[in-house]
Amino acid sequence: TRVCTRTSYMASREEASVIVESDLEEGRDSADALVSLHKYGVILPNWKGAHPWTHDIAALAEALKYNTIVKTLDLGYNDLWNEDIVAVAKALKINSSLEKLDLTCNGLRPGAIDALAEALKSNKSLKTLILAGNDLGPGNIAVLSEALRVNTTLTTLDLMGNLLEASDIEKLADALKVNTQLKTLNLSENRIGSRGILQLAEALKHNKTLTDLKLKDSEDSISSFEVILLADAVRANTTLTTLEISDNCFGVKDLVPLPDKLRSGASLAKLKLHEENLDELWSDDVVALTKALKISTGLTELNVEGMSIGSRGVVSVVKAATSHSSLTKLNVAGNKIEPKGIIALVNILKADTTLKFLNVADNELGLAGAEAMANMLETNTTLNSLSVRGCKLGREEIIPIVQALEKNTGLIELDLAAQRHIGATGVAALTKALMKNARLNSLDVTGLHIYPFEIALLAGALRNGIPNPTDTLLTVAKGKKYQKGDELPSPTSYWHNGSYHDDADLLFESLMINESLTSLHFSRKSIHLENIRPLTKALEKKSALTVLDLSGNRIESDGVAALAALLPEAAGGPP
């Protein structure tokens, strides 16, 4: 009852004929139909010069129309022509006994698929159809999916290695929602993608007959969040007994065997997509990830660094991730977030009471985003670590953030590295904020072009701001850190080149914590009369200065008088 015409491309005609003849010989005594197949010329040994099997398949197909004995037909690995497959498909419309058809690796083309799909709509005997390795490609599966909607006998469908994409899987998934007969479906080694997984998961919630689903060795490796989607579907499905996923897929190794462990639920404590060999997430991936995050409870760490999902994608993902009030670490660095996205993000996190680590590095904050971040820092008391590294912050953008440190009571670590030149104003504002902040004990300013005097100011401010500094205080360059007990740079001279006269006010305040500076020079036109009061106030309280150069500035006679009053002879001391 088995006709086998399997042969590889390299198999000889004689080898193929021996296989077929021996199979026919086994059933000749019990079935006149098999003899008739032989008479139709199925076996034509040593036929050379024609395309392999062209005439044979035509004869075989004609015989199959009325054959009632043959149950299995294996035509795999023959690279059949379209007309060969069409002939077999036409036979299937009439044949009432064939139960298994194997067309593995025959390079099926659209016309052949159409013919097979039409045959499946009317055939009442075929139970297993193997179409593996035919590189059907995207778009050619729609007609087969339509046939599955009406077919009532097919129980096994093998579509492994057919370059199917998410759009194809979506059509198959829609068919599975209404199909009531299919039990085994093999979609291994296809380009399923997040969208495909999402569609399959939805189909599993509706399908009540599928027992075996194979998704092994997908070209798009199944991610941990996609496993969550499958787990949610398995919990709703009552019939699936086997779910095959490659053991090396992320999120799967601790859940094998499947789907037993999925049925009791699967959740993620940590999701780090940059460790899952993903270069970026597409819109379909973001949709799937968002849904998975809504399903998964107990997530404490989410890392989507470098996934380039944009402002809208980040906001969608973060909303889902924070919906269970368990997230403590969030890394959205390198996602092409624009200022409006930063604003939306911090609005979500503003009232959050669980998040302790936030990394928005290598995105574009802009002034609006920086101001929104500052507003959040003023009210948020639980965030301990913030990184805005490489966010292109300049003088205007850095000031709102550092000024928020004066009110913030939660931050312990702040990464401001790799910004645009923040200027003397930015350094001075940061120094002032650190003097008032009693919580921050780690600051990274790598790449900010900070001068030795400014380093001393910042490190000194950190030491004075906290009662018990941790081991690492200030990072000023790669591999260069000032730690607890380290001797700080102590330049005796400093030339202030700020182009804004309000830079000076903040620097004057920082003089009160400096122990080493003895010579201070200001460039021409950087000091005005209104700057003199903050300077005299600083000099009155504490200063080691012996030389102050204000030549070429606009301090006017009132400024000169105020400074003269501080000179030793003016106070009755030695000239």
C-alpha positions in Angstrom: 0.0 0.0 0.0 3.0 2.4 -0.3 4.3 3.9 -3.5 7.7 5.5 -3.0 9.4 7.5 -5.8 11.8 9.3 -3.4 15.2 9.9 -4.9 17.8 12.7 -4.5 18.9 14.8 -7.4 22.0 12.5 -7.7 20.1 9.2 -7.5 20.4 7.1 -10.6 17.4 6.0 -12.6 18.1 2.4 -11.9 18.2 3.0 -8.1 14.9 4.8 -8.2 13.3 2.0 -10.3 14.5 -0.7 -7.9 12.8 1.2 -5.0 9.5 1.5 -6.8 9.6 -2.0 -8.2 10.2 -3.6 -4.8 7.4 -1.6 -3.2 5.0 -2.5 -5.9 6.1 -6.2 -5.8 5.2 -6.3 -2.1 1.6 -5.4 -2.8 1.0 -7.0 -6.2 -0.7 -10.1 -4.9 -3.2 -8.1 -2.8 -4.1 -5.3 -5.1 -4.8 -5.4 -8.8 -4.6 -1.6 -8.6 -0.9 -1.7 -8.0 -0.5 -3.9 -11.1 -2.4 -1.3 -13.1 0.0 1.3 -11.8 2.9 -0.8 -13.2 1.1 -1.1 -16.5 0.7 2.6 -16.7 4.4 2.9 -17.1 5.3 4.2 -13.6 8.6 2.3 -14.0 10.6 3.3 -17.0 14.2 2.3 -16.1 17.2 3.8 -17.9 15.1 6.6 -19.4 17.6 9.3 -20.3 17.5 12.7 -21.9 14.1 13.8 -20.5 13.4 15.8 -17.3 13.4 13.3 -14.4 10.0 11.8 -13.7 8.0 14.1 -16.0 6.2 11.3 -17.9 6.3 9.0 -14.9 4.4 11.5 -12.6 1.8 12.1 -15.3 1.2 8.3 -15.6 1.2 7.9 -11.8 -1.3 10.8 -11.3 -3.6 9.3 -13.9 -3.5 5.9 -12.1 -4.1 7.5 -8.7 -7.4 9.0 -9.7 -9.1 5.7 -9.4 -6.7 3.7 -7.2 -8.3 2.7 -3.8 -5.3 0.8 -2.3 -2.3 3.2 -2.1 -2.2 5.1 1.2 1.2 6.8 1.0 2.8 8.6 -1.9 6.3 9.9 -1.3 7.6 12.2 -4.1 10.1 14.0 -2.0 13.5 15.4 -3.3 12.6 15.1 -7.0 12.6 18.8 -8.1 9.3 18.2 -9.9 7.9 20.5 -12.5 4.8 22.6 -11.9 2.8 20.4 -14.3 3.8 17.3 -12.3 2.4 18.8 -9.1 -0.7 20.0 -10.9 -1.3 16.5 -12.2 -1.0 15.0 -8.7 -3.3 17.7 -7.3 -6.0 16.9 -10.0 -5.7 13.3 -9.0 -6.3 14.2 -5.4 -9.7 15.7 -6.3 -10.8 12.2 -7.4 -8.8 9.9 -5.3 -10.5 8.7 -2.1 -7.8 6.5 -0.5 -4.5 8.4 -0.3 -3.7 9.5 3.3 -0.2 10.8 3.1 1.6 12.9 0.4 5.2 14.0 0.8 6.4 16.7 -1.6 9.5 17.7 0.4 12.1 19.8 -1.5 10.4 20.0 -4.9 10.7 23.7 -5.4 6.9 24.3 -5.5 5.8 27.3 -7.4 2.7 29.4 -7.1 0.7 27.5 -9.7 1.4 24.2 -8.0 0.4 25.6 -4.6 -2.9 26.9 -6.1 -3.6 23.4 -7.5 -2.9 21.7 -4.2 -5.0 24.2 -2.2 -8.0 23.5 -4.6 -7.5 19.8 -4.2 -7.6 20.1 -0.4 -10.9 21.9 -0.5 -12.6 18.8 -2.0 -10.4 15.9 -1.0 -11.8 13.7 1.8 -9.0 11.2 2.5 -5.6 13.0 2.8 -4.5 13.3 6.4 -0.8 14.2 6.1 0.7 16.8 3.7 4.4 17.4 3.8 5.6 20.5 2.0 8.9 21.0 3.8 11.9 22.7 2.2 10.1 24.2 -0.8 11.0 27.8 -0.2 7.5 28.9 -0.8 8.4 32.4 0.3 6.2 35.2 1.4 2.8 35.6 -0.1 2.3 32.0 -1.5 0.6 30.6 1.6 -2.7 32.5 1.4 -4.5 29.9 -0.9 -3.3 27.1 1.3 -4.7 28.9 4.4 -8.0 29.3 2.7 -8.1 25.6 2.0 -7.5 24.9 5.7 -10.7 26.8 6.5 -12.9 24.2 4.7 -10.8 21.0 4.7 -12.1 18.5 7.2 -9.6 15.6 7.0 -6.0 17.0 7.1 -4.5 16.3 10.5 -0.8 17.0 9.8 0.7 19.9 7.8 4.5 20.3 7.5 5.7 23.7 6.3 9.2 23.6 7.7 11.9 25.6 5.9 9.7 27.5 3.5 10.9 31.1 4.1 7.5 32.0 5.5 7.2 35.5 7.0 4.9 37.0 9.6 2.2 37.9 7.0 2.1 34.2 6.0 1.9 33.1 9.6 -0.9 35.6 10.1 -3.0 33.9 7.4 -2.3 30.5 8.8 -3.2 31.6 12.3 -6.5 33.0 11.1 -7.3 29.6 9.5 -6.4 27.8 12.7 -9.0 29.8 14.5 -11.7 28.0 12.5 -10.1 24.7 11.5 -11.3 21.8 13.6 -9.2 18.9 12.2 -5.5 19.8 12.1 -3.5 18.3 15.0 0.1 18.8 14.0 1.6 21.9 12.4 5.4 22.3 11.7 6.5 25.8 11.1 10.2 25.3 12.1 12.9 27.1 10.2 10.8 30.0 9.0 10.9 33.8 9.5 8.1 33.9 12.0 9.0 37.1 13.8 7.2 38.7 16.8 4.1 39.4 14.7 3.9 35.8 13.7 4.3 34.6 17.3 1.6 37.1 18.4 -0.8 35.8 15.7 -0.1 32.1 16.6 -0.6 32.9 20.3 -4.0 34.4 19.5 -4.9 31.4 17.3 -4.0 29.0 20.1 -6.5 30.7 22.4 -9.3 29.8 19.9 -8.1 26.5 18.4 -9.4 23.4 20.2 -7.8 20.6 18.1 -4.1 21.3 17.6 -1.9 19.1 19.8 1.5 19.5 18.3 3.2 22.8 17.3 6.8 22.9 16.1 8.7 26.2 16.0 12.3 24.9 16.3 15.3 26.7 14.8 13.4 29.7 13.5 15.5 32.0 11.5 14.3 34.8 13.8 15.3 33.3 17.2 12.4 33.3 19.5 12.9 35.9 22.3 12.0 35.7 25.9 9.1 38.1 25.6 7.7 35.9 22.7 7.8 32.9 25.1 5.6 34.9 27.4 3.0 35.4 24.6 3.1 31.6 23.9 2.8 30.9 27.6 -0.3 33.0 27.9 -1.8 31.2 24.9 -1.0 27.8 26.3 -2.7 28.6 29.5 -5.9 29.3 27.5 -5.5 26.3 25.2 -6.7 22.9 26.5 -5.5 20.5 23.8 -1.8 21.4 23.0 0.5 18.7 24.3 3.7 19.4 22.5 5.3 22.7 21.8 8.8 22.4 20.3 11.1 25.4 20.5 14.9 25.3 20.2 16.4 24.9 23.6 18.9 27.7 22.9 16.1 30.3 22.4 16.2 32.9 25.1 13.7 32.4 27.9 13.2 28.7 27.0 16.0 26.8 28.6 14.3 27.0 32.0 10.9 26.1 30.7 11.6 22.8 29.0 9.7 20.5 28.6 7.0 22.5 27.0 4.2 23.3 27.2 3.7 21.7 30.7 5.7 24.4 32.4 4.1 27.1 30.3 0.7 26.0 31.3 1.3 27.0 34.9 2.4 30.4 33.7 5.7 32.0 32.7 6.9 35.4 33.9 10.1 37.3 33.5 12.1 38.9 36.4 14.6 40.4 34.0 14.4 41.2 30.3 17.6 42.2 28.6 17.1 42.3 24.9 20.6 43.4 24.1 21.8 40.0 25.4 19.4 38.2 23.0 21.3 38.9 19.8 18.8 41.5 18.7 20.1 44.5 16.8 16.8 46.5 16.9 13.1 46.0 17.3 10.6 46.7 14.5 7.1 48.0 15.0 5.7 44.5 15.1 8.2 43.5 17.8 7.2 46.5 19.9 3.5 45.5 19.7 4.4 42.0 20.8 6.8 43.2 23.5 4.2 45.6 24.9 1.6 42.9 25.1 4.0 40.5 26.7 4.9 43.1 29.4 1.2 43.6 30.2 0.9 39.9 30.7 4.1 39.2 32.6 3.9 40.1 36.3 6.9 40.5 38.6 9.2 42.2 36.0 12.0 44.0 37.9 14.4 44.9 35.2 13.8 46.0 31.6 16.7 46.6 29.2 15.9 47.6 25.6 19.2 49.5 25.1 20.0 50.2 21.4 16.8 48.8 20.0 16.0 52.0 18.1 12.3 51.8 18.8 11.8 55.6 18.9 9.7 57.8 21.2 6.4 56.2 20.7 7.8 52.7 21.1 9.6 53.5 24.3 6.5 55.2 25.8 4.3 52.2 24.9 6.8 49.7 26.4 7.4 51.6 29.6 3.7 52.1 30.2 3.3 48.3 30.0 6.4 47.6 32.1 5.4 49.9 34.9 1.7 48.7 35.0 2.5 46.0 37.6 4.5 48.3 40.0 7.4 46.0 40.2 10.0 47.5 37.9 13.2 48.7 39.6 15.6 49.1 36.7 14.8 50.6 33.3 17.4 51.1 30.5 16.1 52.8 27.3 19.5 54.1 26.1 20.1 54.5 22.4 16.5 54.3 21.2 16.3 57.5 19.2 14.0 59.1 21.8 13.1 62.7 20.9 12.4 65.5 23.5 8.6 64.9 23.3 9.3 61.2 24.1 11.4 62.1 27.1 8.6 64.4 28.3 6.1 61.5 28.0 8.5 59.1 29.7 9.2 61.2 32.7 5.5 62.0 33.1 4.9 58.2 33.5 7.8 57.9 36.0 7.1 61.1 37.9 4.8 59.4 40.4 6.5 56.0 40.3 7.6 54.7 43.7 9.5 51.5 42.7 12.0 52.5 40.0 15.5 53.0 41.3 17.6 52.9 38.1 17.0 54.9 35.0 19.2 55.0 31.9 18.2 57.4 29.0 21.7 57.7 27.6 22.4 58.5 23.9 18.9 60.0 23.3 18.0 63.6 22.5 16.7 65.4 25.6 16.7 68.9 24.3 15.8 71.8 26.6 12.2 70.7 27.0 13.2 67.2 27.8 15.9 68.4 30.3 13.3 70.6 32.0 10.9 67.7 32.3 13.6 65.5 33.7 14.4 68.2 36.2 10.8 68.5 37.3 10.7 64.8 37.9 13.9 64.8 40.0 12.5 67.6 42.2 9.5 65.4 43.3 10.7 61.8 42.8 12.3 60.4 46.0 12.9 56.8 45.0 15.2 57.0 41.9 18.8 56.3 43.0 20.7 56.2 39.7 20.2 58.3 36.6 22.3 58.3 33.4 21.9 61.0 30.7 25.3 60.2 29.2 25.7 61.3 25.6 22.4 63.2 25.5 24.0 66.2 23.8 23.3 68.5 26.8 24.8 71.9 26.5 24.9 74.8 29.0 21.2 75.6 28.8 20.1 71.9 29.1 22.5 70.9 31.9 21.5 73.7 34.3 17.8 72.6 35.0 19.0 69.1 35.7 21.8 70.0 38.1 19.6 72.7 39.8 17.1 70.0 40.5 19.8 68.2 42.6 19.4 71.0 45.2 15.9 69.7 46.0 16.3 66.0 45.1 16.7 63.6 48.0 16.9 60.3 46.2 19.8 60.2 43.7 23.0 58.5 44.7 24.6 58.1 41.2 24.5 60.6 38.4 26.1 60.0 34.9 26.6 63.3 33.0 29.4 62.1 30.7 29.9 62.7 27.0 27.9 65.9 26.7 28.6 69.1 24.7 30.8 71.6 26.4 28.7 72.8 29.4 30.9 75.8 30.0 31.9 77.4 33.2 28.2 78.1 34.0 27.3 74.4 33.9 30.3 73.5 36.1 29.5 76.2 38.6 25.8 75.3 38.7 26.8 71.7 39.3 29.2 72.7 42.1 26.6 74.8 43.8 24.0 72.0 43.6 26.5 69.4 45.0 27.2 71.6 48.0 23.5 71.6 48.8 22.8 68.0 48.0 23.4 65.6 50.9 22.6 62.4 49.0 24.7 62.1 45.8 28.0 60.3 46.2 29.0 59.3 42.7 29.3 61.6 39.7 30.6 60.9 36.2 31.6 63.9 34.1 33.9 62.1 31.6 34.3 64.1 28.4 33.0 67.4 29.7 36.3 69.2 29.3 36.5 70.1 32.9 39.6 72.0 34.1 41.7 70.9 37.1 40.3 73.8 39.2 36.7 72.7 38.3 37.5 69.1 39.1 38.7 70.3 42.5 35.5 72.2 43.0 33.3 69.3 42.0 35.1 66.7 44.1 35.3 69.1 47.0 31.6 69.8 46.8 30.9 66.1 46.8 33.0 65.6 49.9 31.4 68.5 51.7 27.9 67.6 50.7 27.8 64.1 52.1 28.9 63.0 55.6 30.2 59.5 54.6 31.4 59.4 50.9 31.6 56.1 49.2 34.7 54.7 47.6 34.2 56.4 44.2 33.3 60.0 44.2 34.1 61.5 40.8 34.9 60.1 37.4 36.5 62.6 35.1 37.9 60.4 32.3 38.0 56.8 31.3 40.0 55.0 34.0 40.4 58.2 36.0 38.5 58.3 39.2 38.8 60.2 42.4 38.1 57.9 45.3 37.7 58.3 49.0 40.9 59.6 50.5 42.6 60.4 47.1 44.4 63.7 47.0 42.4 66.1 44.8 44.0 68.3 42.1 45.0 71.6 43.8 46.0 74.2 41.2 47.2 77.4 42.6 46.1 79.5 39.6 43.0 79.6 37.5 42.0 81.7 34.4 38.3 82.0 34.0 37.3 82.3 30.3 33.5 82.3 30.7 31.7 84.3 28.0 28.7 84.9 30.3 29.1 87.2 33.3 26.6 85.2 35.3 29.1 82.3 35.2 31.2 84.2 37.7 28.5 84.4 40.4 28.3 80.7 40.8 32.1 80.3 40.6 32.4 82.9 43.4 30.2 80.8 45.6 32.4 77.7 45.0 35.4 79.6 46.2 34.2 79.1 49.8 35.1 75.4 49.6 38.4 75.7 47.8 41.5 75.3 49.9 44.3 75.7 47.3 43.6 78.4 44.8 45.8 81.5 45.4 45.6 83.2 42.0 42.3 83.9 40.1 42.2 85.7 36.8 39.1 86.7 34.8 39.2 87.4 31.1 38.2 90.8 29.8 34.5 91.7 29.9 33.5 88.6 31.9 32.8 90.4 35.1 30.2 93.2 35.7 29.4 95.4 38.6 26.5 93.1 39.7 29.1 90.3 40.1 31.0 92.1 42.8 28.6 91.4 45.6 28.8 87.6 45.3 32.6 87.9 45.0 33.0 90.0 48.1 30.6 87.7 50.0 32.8 84.7 49.1 36.0 86.5 50.0 34.6 87.6 53.4 33.7 84.0 54.4 36.6 82.0 53.2 39.3 82.2 50.6 43.0 81.4 50.1 43.3 83.9 47.3 46.3 86.2 47.3 46.0 87.4 43.7 42.8 88.5 42.0 43.0 89.8 38.5 39.9 91.7 37.2 41.6 94.0 34.7 39.6 94.9 31.7 36.2 94.3 33.3 33.3 96.5 33.9 33.2 96.7 37.7 33.0 100.5 37.8 34.0 102.6 40.8 31.5 101.1 43.2 32.9 97.7 42.5 36.5 98.9 43.1 35.4 100.4 46.4 33.7 97.2 47.6 36.8 95.2 46.8 39.1 97.8 48.3 37.2 97.5 51.6 38.4 93.9 51.9 42.1 94.7 51.6 44.2 94.2 54.8 45.0 97.9 55.3 41.3 98.8 54.9 40.7 96.6 57.9 43.5 98.0 59.9 46.0 95.3 59.1 49.4 95.4 57.5 49.7 97.0 54.1 
